[in-house]
Amino acid sequence: MSPSVFRPLLLFVLCATTLHTALAASSFAGSSLYYAAGLSDNEADTLLQGLQSADMKVLRVWLDGQGNNVKGTQTTAVPSLEPSYVCNGNESCYNDTILKRMDNFMVKAHSYGIKLLISMHSFNALQGGDVYGKKYGVDNFYSQPGPQQAFDARIKHVLNHNHSTLGKPWKELSDYIFAFEPENESMIGKGQGFIQSHTSWQCDRAKTVKGELGDNSGILVTTGGESWLSESVQNAWLSCPALDIISIHAYGPGDLTEGALTPYVKKAQSAGKKLLLEEWGACYFSTSNNNCPKGGVLNSQTRNNNIEKWASAITAAGIPWLYWQVLPNKDPHYGYDYEIAVNSDPSWGALKGAAQAAGKAQAAFDYSANILQ
C-alpha cells in the first residue's frame, strides 16, 4: 500500500476509534439531598451506603441554611452562609458553618465512591426572603450589576474555602467535587420570557466560577436547571464557553421520553456541551406527575413502573441522571413528594435497579474523567 493511500486510511481508523471511544463512555446515576450538610454521621452513612449499593456516583447538595428535622430526617440546624446581610466579599461576615460541615461530608462521600455536585445558592432561598431577596428583590438580583457583584463575591468565597482537613481550597478538590452550579433553578419563578431575556446572568456567573477554577481543574461548571426540558436548555447557554454542563429539570411525563430528549442531546453534542438530567422524580401521589402537592396515594407498582419507564428513557437517550431525591429515613410523605427512602421504601428496588442499569449503559457524553470509578 502506498503512503498516499495509507495516511487517509490511518486517519479514518483513528477518527473512528476516537468516535467509538466517545460513544462507548459509560453513563451514571445519582441523587440529590439538598440538606445533606445537616446529616448526622449515622444518617450520612445510611444514605451513602444505599447510594453506593445502587452504583450511584454523584450526590447534589445545596449551601442554603436549613432547620432541624427536614423531610423527617433528624438533621442539625445549619445557619446560612450569609445569615444577617449581604457580605459582598467581607470575609469576617460569612458564617462558614455549612462549608465546614460539607468538608466532613464530602470526605465521607468520597469513601463510598461518590462525588458532590455543589449548588451555591437557590432560587428558593432568594424568593423566600434571604439576605439577597430582602436587599435587592428577585428581579433586581438578576438584572442589576450590584447584586451580581455581591453574589460573585459569595461564589469566590465558596470556591476558595480551605478544606478543614484536606488543607486545600474547594476549587482544587476534583477528587471530591464533581461540579459547581451558581444557583438552583435561577429565575424559575419569573417565567421563560424573563429567563430568555436574562440568559447572560447564568453565563456571567459561570465565568466567575471558571475564572477561579481555571480550565484544567477537573471540576465541571453547570447550570442549575429550570422548570422543564425546553426551558432548561437555552441556546445562549449552549454557546457560553464557561459552561460545561447544561442541567435539565423535568417532571412532566412528556419530557421524560427518549423522543423528547434526543434532539437536545444532538444540540448539546453539536455545541460541545454535556447534558445532565439533574432533577426528575416519580410522584408518590395520584396527581399529575409535574403537579404533585398532595392527593391520593398512587399504587406502588404503578409508581415503580413510572420510575423504570422514565429512567430507562433518560438512559436510552444517553443522558446521566440524578433522582430527586433519596432519603436516609422513612419518607414522611409531605407535599410534592418524589422522595424515596433507601432500603425500606417500596420503590427503592425500582430506583436502585434503574440506577444500576444506567451505570452499565453507554452515554452520549463522556464523564469518565469526572466520576470515581
C-alpha positions as CSV (number, residue, x, y, z in Angstrom):
1,M,0.0,0.0,0.0
2,S,1.5,3.4,-1.0
3,P,2.0,6.1,1.7
4,S,-0.6,8.3,0.0
5,V,-3.2,5.6,0.5
6,F,-2.1,4.6,3.9
7,R,-2.3,8.1,5.5
8,P,-6.0,8.7,4.8
9,L,-6.8,5.2,5.9
10,L,-4.9,5.7,9.2
11,L,-6.7,9.0,9.7
12,F,-10.0,7.3,9.2
13,V,-9.2,4.5,11.6
14,L,-8.0,7.0,14.3
15,C,-11.2,9.1,13.9
16,A,-13.4,6.1,14.0
17,T,-11.6,4.8,17.1
18,T,-12.0,8.2,18.8
19,L,-15.7,8.3,17.9
20,H,-16.2,4.8,19.2
21,T,-14.5,5.7,22.5
22,A,-16.7,8.8,23.0
23,L,-19.8,6.8,22.2
24,A,-18.7,4.0,24.5
25,A,-18.4,6.2,27.6
26,S,-20.5,4.8,30.4
27,S,-23.5,6.7,31.8
28,F,-24.2,7.0,35.6
29,A,-26.9,7.9,38.0
30,G,-27.1,9.8,41.3
31,S,-29.4,11.7,43.5
32,S,-29.9,15.0,45.4
33,L,-30.2,15.7,49.1
34,Y,-30.3,19.4,49.5
35,Y,-29.9,19.4,53.2
36,A,-27.0,16.9,53.4
37,A,-24.9,19.3,55.4
38,G,-27.2,18.7,58.4
39,L,-26.9,14.9,58.5
40,S,-25.5,13.1,61.4
41,D,-22.7,10.6,60.8
42,N,-25.1,7.7,61.1
43,E,-27.6,9.1,58.7
44,A,-24.9,10.1,56.3
45,D,-23.6,6.5,56.3
46,T,-27.1,5.1,55.8
47,L,-27.6,7.4,52.8
48,L,-24.2,6.9,51.2
49,Q,-24.3,3.1,51.7
50,G,-27.6,3.0,49.9
51,L,-26.4,5.2,47.1
52,Q,-23.3,3.1,46.7
53,S,-25.3,-0.1,46.6
54,A,-27.2,1.4,43.7
55,D,-23.9,2.3,41.9
56,M,-24.9,6.0,42.2
57,K,-21.9,8.2,41.6
58,V,-23.0,11.8,42.3
59,L,-24.9,13.5,45.0
60,R,-26.2,17.0,44.6
61,V,-26.2,19.2,47.7
62,W,-27.0,22.9,48.5
63,L,-25.3,25.6,50.5
64,D,-28.5,27.2,51.9
65,G,-29.2,27.4,55.6
66,Q,-31.6,24.8,57.0
67,G,-33.6,24.0,60.1
68,N,-34.0,20.9,62.2
69,N,-35.7,17.7,61.1
70,V,-36.1,18.3,57.4
71,K,-38.2,15.7,55.5
72,G,-38.4,13.6,58.6
73,T,-34.6,13.3,58.8
74,Q,-33.1,14.1,62.2
75,T,-30.9,16.9,61.0
76,T,-28.9,19.6,62.8
77,A,-29.9,23.2,62.0
78,V,-27.2,25.0,59.9
79,P,-27.1,28.8,59.6
80,S,-27.0,30.5,56.2
81,L,-23.6,31.3,54.7
82,E,-24.7,34.9,54.8
83,P,-27.0,34.9,57.8
84,S,-27.5,38.6,58.5
85,Y,-26.7,40.7,55.5
86,V,-25.0,40.5,52.0
87,C,-21.3,40.1,52.7
88,N,-20.0,41.3,49.4
89,G,-16.5,39.9,50.0
90,N,-16.2,40.9,53.6
91,E,-14.6,37.7,54.9
92,S,-15.5,38.2,58.5
93,C,-19.2,38.4,57.6
94,Y,-19.6,34.9,56.2
95,N,-20.7,32.1,58.5
96,D,-18.7,29.1,57.3
97,T,-20.5,26.5,59.4
98,I,-22.2,25.0,56.4
99,L,-18.9,24.8,54.5
100,K,-17.1,23.1,57.4
101,R,-19.9,20.6,57.7
102,M,-19.7,19.9,54.0
103,D,-16.0,19.4,54.4
104,N,-16.7,16.4,56.5
105,F,-19.5,15.1,54.4
106,M,-17.5,15.2,51.1
107,V,-14.7,13.1,52.6
108,K,-17.3,10.6,53.8
109,A,-19.0,10.6,50.4
110,H,-15.6,10.0,48.7
111,S,-15.1,6.9,50.8
112,Y,-18.3,5.5,49.3
113,G,-17.2,6.3,45.7
114,I,-19.4,9.4,45.4
115,K,-18.6,13.0,44.4
116,L,-20.6,16.1,45.2
117,L,-22.4,18.5,42.8
118,I,-22.5,21.7,44.9
119,S,-25.2,24.2,44.3
120,M,-24.0,27.5,45.9
121,H,-27.4,29.2,46.3
122,S,-31.1,28.5,45.4
123,F,-33.9,30.5,43.9
124,N,-35.9,29.0,46.8
125,A,-33.9,31.0,49.3
126,L,-34.0,34.1,47.2
127,Q,-37.7,34.1,46.7
128,G,-38.1,33.1,50.4
129,G,-36.5,36.3,51.5
130,D,-32.9,35.6,52.3
131,V,-30.4,38.5,52.5
132,Y,-30.3,38.9,48.7
133,G,-34.1,38.8,48.4
134,K,-34.5,41.3,51.2
135,K,-31.9,43.7,49.9
136,Y,-32.4,43.6,46.2
137,G,-35.7,41.8,45.4
138,V,-35.9,38.9,42.9
139,D,-35.9,40.9,39.6
140,N,-33.0,43.2,40.5
141,F,-30.9,40.3,41.7
142,Y,-30.8,39.0,38.1
143,S,-30.8,42.4,36.3
144,Q,-28.6,44.8,38.2
145,P,-24.8,44.9,38.5
146,G,-24.7,45.5,42.3
147,P,-26.2,42.2,43.4
148,Q,-24.3,40.3,40.7
149,Q,-21.0,41.7,42.1
150,A,-22.0,40.7,45.6
151,F,-23.1,37.2,44.5
152,D,-19.8,36.7,42.6
153,A,-18.1,37.5,45.9
154,R,-20.1,34.7,47.5
155,I,-19.0,32.3,44.7
156,K,-15.4,33.2,45.2
157,H,-15.6,32.8,48.9
158,V,-17.0,29.3,48.5
159,L,-14.5,28.2,45.9
160,N,-11.6,29.4,47.9
161,H,-12.8,27.9,51.2
162,N,-9.9,25.9,52.6
163,H,-11.0,22.4,53.4
164,S,-10.7,21.7,57.2
165,T,-8.8,18.5,56.9
166,L,-7.5,18.2,53.3
167,G,-5.8,21.6,53.5
168,K,-6.7,22.7,50.0
169,P,-9.4,25.1,48.7
170,W,-12.5,23.5,47.3
171,K,-11.6,24.7,43.8
172,E,-8.7,22.2,43.8
173,L,-10.7,19.2,45.2
174,S,-11.6,17.5,41.9
175,D,-11.4,14.1,43.6
176,Y,-14.3,15.1,45.8
177,I,-16.3,17.6,43.8
178,F,-18.0,16.7,40.5
179,A,-19.3,20.2,39.6
180,F,-20.3,23.6,40.9
181,E,-23.5,25.4,40.0
182,P,-24.1,29.0,41.0
183,E,-27.8,28.6,41.8
184,N,-30.5,26.0,41.8
185,E,-33.2,26.9,39.2
186,S,-32.2,30.5,38.8
187,M,-35.1,32.8,37.7
188,I,-37.5,29.8,37.7
189,G,-40.4,31.7,39.2
190,K,-40.2,34.5,36.7
191,G,-41.2,32.6,33.6
192,Q,-39.5,31.6,30.3
193,G,-39.6,35.1,28.9
194,F,-37.7,36.6,31.8
195,I,-35.2,33.7,31.6
196,Q,-34.6,34.3,27.9
197,S,-34.1,38.0,28.5
198,H,-31.5,37.3,31.3
199,T,-29.6,34.3,30.0
200,S,-26.4,36.3,30.4
201,W,-26.8,36.0,34.2
202,Q,-26.1,32.3,34.1
203,C,-23.1,32.7,31.7
204,D,-21.6,35.5,33.7
205,R,-21.8,33.5,36.9
206,A,-20.2,30.5,35.1
207,K,-17.4,32.8,34.0
208,T,-16.8,33.7,37.6
209,V,-16.7,30.1,38.6
210,K,-14.5,29.1,35.7
211,G,-12.2,32.1,36.4
212,E,-11.5,30.7,39.9
213,L,-11.3,27.0,38.8
214,G,-9.2,27.5,35.7
215,D,-9.5,25.4,32.5
216,N,-8.0,22.2,33.8
217,S,-9.3,21.8,37.3
218,G,-11.2,18.6,36.7
219,I,-14.3,20.2,38.2
220,L,-17.2,21.0,35.9
221,V,-19.4,24.1,35.8
222,T,-23.2,23.6,35.3
223,T,-26.4,25.5,35.2
224,G,-29.0,24.7,37.9
225,G,-31.9,23.6,35.7
226,E,-35.3,25.3,35.1
227,S,-38.9,24.2,35.2
228,W,-38.9,21.7,32.2
229,L,-36.9,20.4,29.3
230,S,-37.1,23.3,26.8
231,E,-36.8,26.0,29.4
232,S,-33.7,24.3,30.9
233,V,-31.8,24.2,27.6
234,Q,-31.4,27.8,26.4
235,N,-29.4,28.4,23.2
236,A,-27.4,31.1,24.8
237,W,-26.1,28.6,27.4
238,L,-25.1,26.2,24.7
239,S,-22.9,28.9,23.3
240,C,-21.4,30.0,26.7
241,P,-17.7,29.0,26.8
242,A,-17.7,28.8,30.6
243,L,-20.4,26.3,30.9
244,D,-19.5,22.6,30.7
245,I,-22.9,21.1,31.5
246,I,-26.5,22.2,30.8
247,S,-28.6,20.7,33.5
248,I,-32.2,19.7,32.9
249,H,-35.0,19.6,35.4
250,A,-38.1,17.8,34.1
251,Y,-41.1,16.2,35.8
252,G,-43.6,16.2,33.1
253,P,-44.0,12.7,31.5
254,G,-43.9,14.3,28.0
255,D,-40.3,15.4,28.7
256,L,-39.2,12.1,30.1
257,T,-39.2,10.2,26.8
258,E,-36.3,9.2,24.6
259,G,-38.0,11.0,21.7
260,A,-38.3,14.3,23.6
261,L,-34.7,14.2,24.9
262,T,-32.8,13.0,21.9
263,P,-33.0,16.3,19.9
264,Y,-31.5,18.1,22.9
265,V,-28.7,15.5,23.1
266,K,-27.8,16.3,19.5
267,K,-27.9,20.1,20.1
268,A,-25.6,19.7,23.1
269,Q,-23.2,17.5,21.2
270,S,-23.1,19.9,18.3
271,A,-22.3,22.7,20.8
272,G,-19.6,20.7,22.6
273,K,-21.6,20.7,25.8
274,K,-22.7,17.9,28.1
275,L,-26.2,17.3,29.4
276,L,-27.3,16.1,32.8
277,L,-30.9,15.3,33.8
278,E,-30.2,16.9,37.2
279,E,-33.8,16.6,38.6
280,W,-36.6,14.2,37.9
281,G,-38.8,12.1,40.0
282,A,-41.9,9.9,40.2
283,C,-44.7,11.4,42.4
284,Y,-46.0,9.4,45.3
285,F,-49.5,10.8,44.9
286,S,-52.0,10.0,42.2
287,T,-51.8,13.6,40.8
288,S,-50.2,14.8,37.6
289,N,-46.5,14.0,38.0
290,N,-45.4,17.5,37.5
291,N,-48.0,18.9,39.8
292,C,-47.7,16.8,43.0
293,P,-48.8,18.8,46.0
294,K,-51.0,16.2,47.8
295,G,-53.5,13.6,46.8
296,G,-54.5,10.0,46.9
297,V,-51.6,7.5,47.2
298,L,-50.5,6.1,43.8
299,N,-50.3,2.3,43.7
300,S,-46.7,1.3,44.4
301,Q,-46.4,-0.9,41.3
302,T,-47.7,1.9,39.1
303,R,-45.1,4.3,40.7
304,N,-42.4,1.6,40.2
305,N,-43.4,1.3,36.6
306,N,-43.1,5.0,36.2
307,I,-39.6,5.0,37.7
308,E,-38.4,2.2,35.5
309,K,-40.0,3.7,32.3
310,W,-38.7,7.2,32.8
311,A,-35.3,6.2,33.9
312,S,-35.0,3.8,31.0
313,A,-35.9,6.5,28.6
314,I,-33.4,9.0,30.0
315,T,-30.7,6.4,29.9
316,A,-31.6,5.3,26.4
317,A,-31.2,9.0,25.3
318,G,-27.7,8.8,26.6
319,I,-28.1,11.3,29.5
320,P,-26.8,10.6,33.0
321,W,-29.4,11.5,35.7
322,L,-29.9,12.4,39.3
323,Y,-33.1,11.5,41.1
324,W,-35.0,14.0,43.3
325,Q,-34.4,12.7,46.0
326,V,-33.2,9.8,48.1
327,L,-33.7,9.9,51.9
328,P,-31.8,8.1,54.6
329,N,-35.0,7.7,56.6
330,K,-38.6,6.6,56.1
331,D,-40.4,9.1,53.8
332,P,-42.9,11.1,55.8
333,H,-44.8,11.9,52.5
334,Y,-45.1,15.6,52.8
335,G,-46.4,17.6,49.9
336,Y,-44.6,17.5,46.5
337,D,-43.4,14.0,47.4
338,Y,-40.9,12.5,45.0
339,E,-38.7,11.2,47.7
340,I,-37.7,7.5,48.1
341,A,-36.1,6.1,51.3
342,V,-33.1,3.8,51.0
343,N,-33.7,0.1,51.7
344,S,-37.2,0.3,53.2
345,D,-39.2,2.2,50.6
346,P,-41.5,0.0,48.3
347,S,-39.9,2.0,45.3
348,W,-36.3,1.7,46.4
349,G,-35.8,-1.6,44.5
350,A,-37.1,0.0,41.2
351,L,-34.9,3.1,41.6
352,K,-31.8,1.0,42.6
353,G,-32.3,-1.2,39.6
354,A,-32.7,1.7,37.3
355,A,-29.5,3.4,38.6
356,Q,-27.5,0.2,38.2
357,A,-28.8,-0.2,34.6
358,A,-27.7,3.4,33.9
359,G,-24.1,2.6,35.1
360,K,-24.0,-0.3,32.6
361,A,-25.3,1.8,29.6
362,Q,-23.5,3.9,27.1
363,A,-23.8,7.7,27.4
364,A,-23.9,10.4,24.8
365,F,-21.3,12.4,26.8
366,D,-18.0,11.4,28.3
367,Y,-17.9,11.9,32.0
368,S,-15.3,9.2,32.7
369,A,-12.7,11.7,34.0
370,N,-15.2,13.3,36.4
371,I,-16.7,10.4,38.4
372,L,-15.0,7.9,40.7
373,Q,-14.6,4.5,39.1
